[in-house]
Amino acid sequence: MAWIQIVALLLCPLMMLFCMKGMFRGHKHSHSDQQQPSATELQELKLLVDNLTEKNRLLTEEVQFIKEEKRINNEQKSLEA
């Protein structure tokens, strides 16, 4: 029974090597088959990124405001106590 456990233990890394080799072999296709995005698609994506960047900036400001408000409230509570 011990030899079965040893064989199973040795097969595990060996099987992993074959799986990894198969995964890497599948990614050797040339990228020339992929279609390039059009100028309008690129412009739309740029607008989306700009929009998300602005939303991120606004949310960051809001979080900072909330943190500052919380800090001020805590200071007021400690002065009242």
C-alpha positions as CSV (number, residue, x, y, z in Angstrom):
1,M,0.0,0.0,0.0
2,A,2.9,2.4,0.7
3,W,4.1,2.1,-2.9
4,I,0.7,3.3,-4.2
5,Q,1.0,6.4,-2.1
6,I,4.6,7.0,-3.3
7,V,3.5,6.6,-7.0
8,A,0.6,9.0,-6.4
9,L,2.8,11.5,-4.8
10,L,5.3,11.4,-7.7
11,L,2.6,11.5,-10.4
12,C,1.1,14.8,-9.0
13,P,4.0,17.1,-10.0
14,L,4.5,15.2,-13.3
15,M,0.8,15.7,-14.2
16,M,1.2,19.4,-13.3
17,L,4.1,19.7,-15.7
18,F,2.1,18.3,-18.6
19,C,-0.8,20.6,-17.8
20,M,1.4,23.6,-17.7
21,K,3.1,22.6,-21.0
22,G,-0.3,22.2,-22.6
23,M,-1.5,25.6,-21.4
24,F,1.6,27.4,-22.7
25,R,1.5,25.6,-26.1
26,G,-2.0,26.9,-26.7
27,H,-0.9,30.6,-26.5
28,K,1.6,30.6,-29.3
29,H,-0.9,31.9,-31.9
30,S,0.1,35.0,-33.8
31,H,-1.8,38.2,-32.8
32,S,-2.2,39.3,-36.4
33,D,-5.5,37.4,-36.6
34,Q,-7.0,39.8,-34.0
35,Q,-9.0,42.7,-35.4
36,Q,-7.7,46.2,-34.5
37,P,-10.3,48.5,-32.9
38,S,-11.6,51.4,-35.0
39,A,-11.0,55.0,-34.3
40,T,-14.5,55.5,-33.0
41,E,-14.1,52.5,-30.7
42,L,-10.9,54.0,-29.4
43,Q,-12.5,57.4,-28.9
44,E,-15.4,55.7,-27.0
45,L,-13.0,53.9,-24.8
46,K,-11.0,57.0,-24.1
47,L,-14.3,58.8,-23.1
48,L,-15.2,55.9,-20.8
49,V,-11.7,56.0,-19.1
50,D,-12.0,59.8,-18.7
51,N,-15.4,59.4,-17.2
52,L,-14.3,56.7,-14.8
53,T,-11.2,58.8,-13.8
54,E,-13.4,61.7,-13.0
55,K,-15.8,59.5,-10.9
56,N,-12.8,58.1,-9.1
57,R,-11.6,61.6,-8.3
58,L,-15.0,62.6,-7.0
59,L,-15.3,59.5,-4.9
60,T,-11.9,60.0,-3.4
61,E,-12.8,63.6,-2.5
62,E,-16.0,62.4,-0.9
63,V,-14.2,59.7,1.2
64,Q,-11.7,62.4,2.4
65,F,-14.6,64.7,3.3
66,I,-16.3,61.9,5.3
67,K,-13.1,61.0,7.1
68,E,-12.5,64.6,8.0
69,E,-16.1,65.0,9.2
70,K,-15.8,61.9,11.3
71,R,-12.5,63.2,12.8
72,I,-14.1,66.5,13.7
73,N,-17.1,64.8,15.3
74,N,-14.8,62.6,17.3
75,E,-12.8,65.7,18.5
76,Q,-16.1,67.4,19.5
77,K,-17.3,64.4,21.4
78,S,-14.0,64.1,23.3
79,L,-14.1,67.9,24.2
80,E,-17.7,67.4,25.5
81,A,-16.8,64.5,27.7
